[in-house]
Amino acid sequence: MRIITAALLLVLMAACGSVPAPAGTDEFDRRAQRLAERWETSPERRPWTDGFVPLRNLTLELDWADVPRWVGRSLINSAWKLETELPGRTPAPVELRFQDGGTLRVPVISARAAYAGLTKPKSFADEPCPARGCRPLRVVGVTRGEAAVPSSRGEVRVPVWEFTVEDVPQPLRRVAVDPAAMGGPPQPLQDEPQEVQTYDTPAPAELRLSYLHGTCDTTHGARVHETPRAVVVDVDVRDDDVEYCNAMGKTDHLGVTLRRPLGSRVVLDYSSGLPLLPGSDIRLAELRNYDPRRS
């Protein structure tokens, strides 16, 4: 199943004016410099920039519009029934090719190992199974395939194991890259909310920031701190301190100009210290409890 996000929590925090008054220029620069230096020496940096950090569950999501309703409940209840023999042989390593031009050779797990991950019992269930509307997921075949998954280095094609389930029109797919070769998403500083969500580059030295705030807040501009390896961005959002507020959140956009083209530098959110993903709907602050190596 897809990762359950905490977007609602972030919206409420922003809507209640949780973002503090902005730091002065000197204080901003000092903290931004510390964030850039911290990222440079962080053990999270190399997997993020040079390794493979998947940003979705290793069990790929189905197209639910084309799947019988009983399948979802059966998945939640882990109602599996294996009716075929799974290959136990470990395939040869494969090379991943990333959008940044880099490559990475990674080990591949066996179909048996992938099936163990696919059928790992959930930590919750709607009701005992079998139950009304719940039936066994009868696995009758398995093949190797490929799929595109989002990662810290953009979308990348990875090997998958495809399990054929009786009466289900789509295979259930599990990423076949060995979890030992993966990294986990970076963690925010002291559980700070992620204010700037993502960015685009309309020009080499321009950033278009996407940020979350409350409808009773006012945006007073953006700030940026540049180093040779990082760009730290912040949006100055202040609570209007109105007597009545509708407690709603919204996403806005704001442009900033850099002293030189962004190039390969990482963009960091000032509030959380998290690296930002260009043009993505994935919010790293929502993945703080997600580790693909344990999913």
Long-range contacts (C-beta under 8 A, 24 or more apart in sequence): 1-57, 1-59, 1-61, 1-72, 1-75, 1-76, 1-122, 2-56, 2-57, 2-61, 3-56, 3-57, 3-286, 3-287, 3-290, 5-283, 5-286, 6-285, 6-286, 6-288, 7-283, 7-286, 10-193, 10-194, 10-212, 10-249, 10-283, 10-285, 10-286, 11-212, 11-248, 11-249, 12-247, 12-249, 13-193, 14-193, 14-195, 14-212, 14-213, 14-214, 14-217, 14-237, 14-249, 15-214, 15-215, 15-216, 15-245, 15-246, 15-247, 15-248, 15-249, 16-214, 16-245, 16-247, 17-214, 17-216, 17-217, 17-239, 17-240, 17-241, 18-193, 19-193, 19-195, 19-213, 19-217, 19-237, 19-238, 19-239, 19-271, 21-238, 22-220, 22-223, 22-234, 22-236, 22-238, 25-223, 28-223, 28-225, 28-234, 28-270, 29-225, 31-270, 32-225, 32-232, 32-234, 32-270, 33-225, 33-227, 35-189, 35-230, 35-232, 35-268, 35-270, 35-273, 36-225, 36-227, 36-229, 36-230, 36-232, 36-268, 38-273, 39-229, 39-230, 39-266, 39-268, 39-273, 39-275, 40-229, 40-230, 42-186, 44-183, 44-184, 44-186, 44-187, 45-266, 46-183, 47-152, 47-182, 47-183, 47-184, 48-152, 48-183, 48-186, 48-275, 49-152, 49-153, 49-266, 50-102, 50-104, 51-104, 51-181, 51-182, 51-183, 52-96, 52-104, 52-106, 52-151, 52-153, 52-156, 52-177, 52-181, 52-182, 52-183, 53-151, 53-152, 53-153, 53-182, 53-183, 53-184, 53-185, 53-292, 54-149, 54-150, 54-151, 54-158, 54-175, 54-177, 54-182, 54-292, 55-149, 55-150, 55-151, 55-152, 55-185, 55-277, 55-282, 55-287, 56-149, 56-150, 56-282, 57-290, 57-292, 57-295, 58-117, 58-174, 58-175, 58-179, 58-292, 58-295, 59-117, 59-118, 59-172, 59-173, 59-174, 59-175, 59-295, 60-147, 60-149, 60-160, 60-173, 60-174, 60-175, 62-170, 62-172, 63-170, 66-169, 66-170, 67-168, 67-169, 67-170, 68-167, 68-168, 69-133, 70-133, 70-134, 70-135, 71-137, 71-165, 71-168, 73-126, 73-129, 73-131, 73-133, 73-134, 74-129, 74-134, 74-135, 74-136, 74-137, 75-137, 76-122, 76-124, 76-125, 76-126, 77-122, 77-125, 77-126, 77-127, 77-128, 77-129, 77-131, 77-134, 78-119, 78-120, 78-121, 78-122, 78-125, 78-129, 79-129, 79-130, 79-134, 79-135, 79-136, 79-137, 80-119, 80-136, 80-137, 80-139, 81-136, 81-137, 81-138, 81-139, 82-115, 82-139, 83-138, 83-139, 83-140, 83-166, 84-139, 84-140, 84-141, 84-142, 86-110, 86-111, 86-112, 86-115, 86-142, 87-111, 87-112, 87-142, 88-112, 91-144, 91-159, 91-176, 94-159, 94-177, 96-156, 96-157, 96-158, 96-177, 97-156, 97-157, 98-151, 98-153, 98-154, 98-156, 99-153, 99-154, 99-155, 99-156, 100-153, 100-154, 100-264, 102-153, 106-177, 106-178, 106-181, 107-177, 107-178, 107-180, 107-181, 108-159, 108-176, 108-177, 108-178, 109-176, 109-177, 109-178, 109-179, 111-142, 111-161, 114-161, 114-174, 114-175, 114-176, 115-139, 115-142, 115-161, 115-163, 115-174, 117-174, 117-179, 117-295, 118-161, 118-163, 118-172, 118-174, 137-165, 137-168, 137-172, 138-165, 138-166, 138-167, 139-163, 139-164, 139-165, 140-164, 140-165, 140-166, 143-171, 144-176, 145-171, 145-173, 147-173, 147-175, 149-175, 150-280, 150-282, 152-183, 152-185, 152-275, 152-277, 179-292, 179-293, 179-294, 180-293, 182-292, 182-293, 184-290, 184-291, 184-292, 184-293, 185-284, 185-287, 185-288, 185-290, 185-291, 186-274, 186-275, 186-284, 187-288, 188-272, 188-273, 188-274, 188-284, 188-285, 188-288, 189-272, 189-273, 191-288, 192-271, 192-272, 192-273, 193-271, 193-272, 193-285, 194-269, 194-271, 194-272, 194-274, 194-283, 194-284, 194-285, 195-234, 195-235, 195-237, 195-269, 195-270, 195-271, 195-272, 196-233, 196-234, 196-235, 196-269, 196-270, 196-271, 196-276, 197-251, 197-276, 197-283, 198-276, 198-277, 198-278, 198-279, 198-280, 198-281, 198-283, 199-233, 199-267, 199-276, 199-278, 199-279, 200-278, 200-279, 201-262, 201-278, 202-255, 204-261, 204-262, 204-263, 205-257, 205-258, 205-259, 205-260, 205-261, 205-262, 206-255, 206-256, 206-257, 206-258, 207-231, 207-233, 207-255, 207-256, 207-258, 207-262, 207-267, 208-253, 208-254, 208-255, 209-233, 209-235, 209-253, 209-254, 209-255, 209-256, 210-251, 210-252, 210-253, 211-235, 211-237, 211-251, 211-252, 211-253, 211-254, 212-249, 212-250, 212-251, 213-237, 213-249, 213-250, 213-252, 214-239, 214-245, 214-247, 214-248, 214-249, 214-250, 215-245, 215-246, 215-248, 215-249, 215-250, 216-240, 216-242, 216-245, 216-246, 219-252, 219-254, 221-254, 222-254, 222-255, 222-256, 223-256, 223-270, 224-256, 224-258, 226-258, 226-259, 226-260, 226-265, 227-265, 228-265, 229-265, 229-266, 230-265, 230-266, 230-267, 230-268, 231-258, 231-262, 231-265, 231-266, 231-267, 231-268, 232-267, 232-268, 232-269, 232-270, 233-267, 233-268, 233-269, 233-270, 233-276, 234-269, 234-270, 234-271
